[in-house]
Amino acid sequence: MLKTRRLVFFSLFVTLATALGFLELLLPNPFPLPGVKLGLANIVTLLVLYVYGTKDGLAVALLRVFFASLLSGTFLSVSFMLSLSGAVLSTLFMAFFIRFLPALSIIGVSMVGAVSHNVGQLLTASFLIQTPYIFYYLPVLLLAGLPTGLATGFLARLLLRYLPEIKTNSYKNN
Amino acid sequence: MTKADQKLILILLLIGLLTFSFSKFISYTQEPVSQSQVVIKVSGEHVETVSLQAEAPLQRYIITGKVGKAIVETEGLKVRMLEAPCPDQICVKQGWINNPQRAIICVPNEVVIYLEAESIIDATTG
């Protein structure tokens, strides 16, 4: 019973993350800078990290990138590699900060996620394209991660209030 | 928002501003070049080097990238991506570049265009 419940919620989170990520892809980018976006899908990863823990957060992030790439037809392309590296790095960083810096609220963790996502993408881009010139773009992405991380952090905090119910009912099984 | 959050914002802001001023500093200390060359790479592999001369007429180069054909245009000491097969067209919107510290990078098509000052040895032999 508990296992099924967990599976259902986990699937819902993966679906939600995929849909949000894809939605953001369809909307025109509100930022004039390449690579800068709000990162709505990161909200879901963040919530799963808080509610279920590191392993599930990472699983949601990986599955989200995989499904989104299938939807947009970019599987194994450069943009797939970029989102994969960004998602993995940001999830690991967020999990690390949740565990070892409890003074940080979900908003701070969200900012860590946004910034590390951008840095991870940039690292992969410079590796794939083999040019260090892309690092001139680092300050832009670092600074852009602050407002977007703040925005998604506030949204995640609003949503987290409604989630403890799921947590108490399913966490024991983990 | 906790105290730690605010500290984090400050730290990130500081790192951002530091790296920003550092990259600005590097581009300002770079001496202006009268001769430069355009290097075009696809998927990290060098495909074309074009010498740029001031007053040079407009020229077009067709580059085959990962996705498709892109057209690169040079005029005088500047270069731009005229046409690209990528969906977001960021590289095209970037317009002309003439600073050796700038690069046009088309991620989907894996095309990188950057300027570098022509080395002295090349200048004397060429």
Contacts between the chains, C-beta under 8 A, distances in Angstrom:
chain1	res1	chain2	res2	distance
A	29	B	88	7.8
A	34	B	88	7.1
A	34	B	90	4.1
A	34	B	107	7.8
A	77	B	108	7.1
A	78	B	66	7.3
A	78	B	107	5.5
A	78	B	108	6.1
A	78	B	110	6.1
A	79	B	107	6.7
A	79	B	108	6.1
A	82	B	107	7.0
A	101	B	4	6.8
A	103	B	2	6.1
A	103	B	3	7.3
A	103	B	4	3.7
A	104	B	2	6.9
A	104	B	4	4.8
A	104	B	5	6.1
A	104	B	8	6.5
A	105	B	1	6.2
A	105	B	2	4.8
A	105	B	4	7.4
A	105	B	5	5.4
A	107	B	1	5.4
A	107	B	5	5.3
A	108	B	1	7.7
A	108	B	2	7.0
A	108	B	4	6.0
A	108	B	5	3.8
A	108	B	8	4.7
A	108	B	9	7.9
A	111	B	5	7.7
A	111	B	8	6.2
A	111	B	9	6.9
A	111	B	12	6.6
A	112	B	8	7.1
A	115	B	12	6.0
A	125	B	105	7.5
A	125	B	107	6.1
A	128	B	43	7.9
A	128	B	44	7.3
A	128	B	110	7.1
A	129	B	41	7.4
A	129	B	43	7.5
A	129	B	44	6.0
A	129	B	105	6.3
A	129	B	107	7.3
A	129	B	110	6.1
A	129	B	112	5.3
A	130	B	41	7.3
A	130	B	44	3.3
A	131	B	41	6.9
A	131	B	44	7.6
A	131	B	103	6.6
A	131	B	105	7.1
A	131	B	112	5.0
A	131	B	114	6.9
A	133	B	101	7.9
A	133	B	102	7.8
A	133	B	103	3.9
A	133	B	105	7.2
A	133	B	112	7.3
A	133	B	114	5.3
A	134	B	103	7.2
A	134	B	105	5.9
A	135	B	23	8.0
A	136	B	23	5.2
A	136	B	27	7.9
A	136	B	101	6.3
A	136	B	102	7.3
A	136	B	103	7.3
A	138	B	19	5.5
A	138	B	23	7.5
A	139	B	16	5.5
A	139	B	17	7.6
A	139	B	19	4.3
A	139	B	20	3.6
A	139	B	22	8.0
A	139	B	23	6.0
A	140	B	20	7.9
A	142	B	12	6.9
A	142	B	15	6.2
A	142	B	16	4.1
A	142	B	19	6.3
A	143	B	13	7.4
A	143	B	16	4.0
A	143	B	17	7.7
A	143	B	20	7.0
A	145	B	12	7.3
A	146	B	9	6.5
A	146	B	12	5.8
A	146	B	13	6.6
A	146	B	16	7.3
A	150	B	9	7.8
